[in-house]
Amino acid sequence: MKSGGHSYLRFLVLLDVILLVILAVLLVMIRQIGSNAPAFPYFSSDYSTVGERNEWILKSFQPKLVGFESKNNSNYLIAEYADSGNRNKQVKIFVTGQTTSGSYIDKTFLHYADRQGEWPEFGELRKKLVKGKQVRIEYLTFNGSTYDRTSCQKYLNFCALASILENQNLGGKLEDTLKNGETDDLIVPGNIISLQLYEK
């Protein structure tokens, strides 16, 4: 009888240990799924156009900020997102500095909420953004493979940012390139960095 009681007790202890291990594994899996899944979608179907012929297209995506980089007089955010194949990709977002055309953008607009925001230089921007958090990046593209260069007098920053796309032969194909995960050496010309995220 004694040995039977001990066996039963050992069985209960073993069962408790197994259940605790299963529970711990489930909690770790839930935590990992929660940390990998974005709080908001990466891409939005919303966009806006600017210009006499609506040649400038402003689109948004919401990657997770993972770092910063300064190289060749240009400053970048390093961002991570999942492409259409659900593969994790990293991409560089140009925010300030020298563009491909030689023009220099010294500040970028950091949007908080509604119409509130400020124009920090890169050093200040680094202090205000939190690694590991999603940010909304409004980036520039343009129709077809070119744009109306006479509009450069009115949209100086747009033409400077457009030179980054021209150098990569992207034009209006930037969104498809991002979604396909073709991020090797890709540089996204960021127009506005926003802390206010969209839901669609």
N, C-alpha and C positions, 0 to 999 in steps of 0.2 A: 504494500500500500504506500509506504514511504517513497519508494523509488518511482511509483506511478505519479505521485504528487509532485515530486521534483521534476519529472519529465514534462508534466503539464505546465509547471511554472516556467521551465526553460523555453517551452514552446511559446508561451505568452510573451516572454521577454524578447524572443527572437522575432515574433510577429510585430511587436512594438517597434523594434529597431528597423525592420523592413519598411513599415509604414512611415516612420520618420525619414528614412532615406528617400522614399518615393516622394514625400511631401517636399523635402529640401530640393530635389531635382526639379519638381514642378515649379516651385517658387523661382528658381534660377532661370528656368526656361521662360516663365512669364516676364521676369525682369528684363531678359535679353530681348524678347519680342517687343516689349514696351520701349526699350531704349533704341532699337533699330528702326521702329516704325515712326514715320514723321507725325507730328501733331497735326500738321496741315498738309495738303497735297503739294507735291514738288512743282507741278506745272499748272498754269491757269489758261483757260481758253480766252480770257478777256485780253484786249489789247487796245491801244489808242494810236491814232495817226496824227502827224504834224506836218505842216508845210503847205505851199501853194497847191501842190498836186498830191498831197497826202503821201509824199515819198518817204517820210521817216516813219518807221513803225516802232512802237515801244511795247515790248512784251515783258512778262515777269516770270520768274521762277523762284522757288524757295528752298535753297539748299541749306544744309547744316554747316555753320562756320567751324572750320577745324584749325585755321592758322592764318598767318600773315607772311608776306614776302616782299622784299624790296630788291630789285635787280635792274641793272642798266637804266638808272634814273626813273624807274617806274615802280609803282606800288600796287600790290595785289592782295585780295582776300583769297585764301585757299578754302574751297567749299566742297562738300560731299553730298551726294544725292544718289538715288536709285534710278537707273535708266529704264527704258520700256521693257527690257529683258530682266528687270529686277536685280541688276548687277550694281554693286556699289562703285561709284566713280568719283574721282576728284577732278576739279577744274579750277583754273585761275580766273579771277574776276578783276579786271583792270579798274582801279578806282581813282588814282591820281598819278601825276608824273608826266613823263615824256611819251607821246604817242608815236606811232609809226611815221606820221607825216612830219614829225619834229615839233609839233605844237605841244605846249605844256599846259596841263590842267592841274592847278594847285590845290583845289578843294573839290569835294563832292557833297551832294546834299544828303544829309541823314534825316530821314523822316521818322517822326515819333508816332503821331496819331492825328487824324483829321488833317489840318493844314500846318500843324506845328512841326518844326524841325530846325536844323541849323546847318552851316557850311563848315565842317571841321577839316583841318589839314590831316594828313595820314596819321601823325603821332597822336592826335586827339581822338581820331576815329578808332584807333586800336584800344584806347582806354574805355570807350563807350560801348564796344561790341563784346559779347560774351561767347567764348568758344563753347561749342557743343550745342548752341541754340540755333534754331532756324531763323533766317533773315530773308526778307523779300528783296530780290534784286530786280530792278527795272533795267532792262538792257536795250540797246539800240540795234535795229536792223533796218534795211531799206528795201524797197521794191526792186525785184529783178537783180541785175548785177551792177547797177549804177544808180546815180541819183542826180538831181538837178544841181549842178555846182554853183549856180548863181545864188542859191539859197544859203550858201556857206557864209555870206556876209551877215545874214540874219541869225543863223544857227551855228555859231563858231564851234561850240563844244561838240555838236552833232557831227560836224565834218571831221573834227579831230578824232572822235571815237570811230567814225566810219572808216578811217584809214586803217584801223586795227582789223576790221573785217575784210577790207580790200586786200590787205597783205596776206590774208588767209584764204582768199578767193571764196568767201562765204556769202556776202550779200544777205539776201533774205533766207538763207538756208541754215542759219544758226540754231534755231529751235530744233529742227530735224537732227542736226548734228549732236546736240545735247541729248535728245531723247534716244538716239541710237547708241549713245555711250562712246562716241568717237572723240574722246577728250585728250588724247596724246597731243601735247603742244598747243592745245586749244586755249585761246584767250577770249573771254567774254567782255565786251566793253560795257561796264556798268555805268548807268546814268544816275540812278537814285538807289540808295540803300535804305530799306525801311524796316522798322521794328514792328510795324502793323502788318499782320499776316492775313491773307485771304483764305476763304474756305472752299473755293471751287476752282 
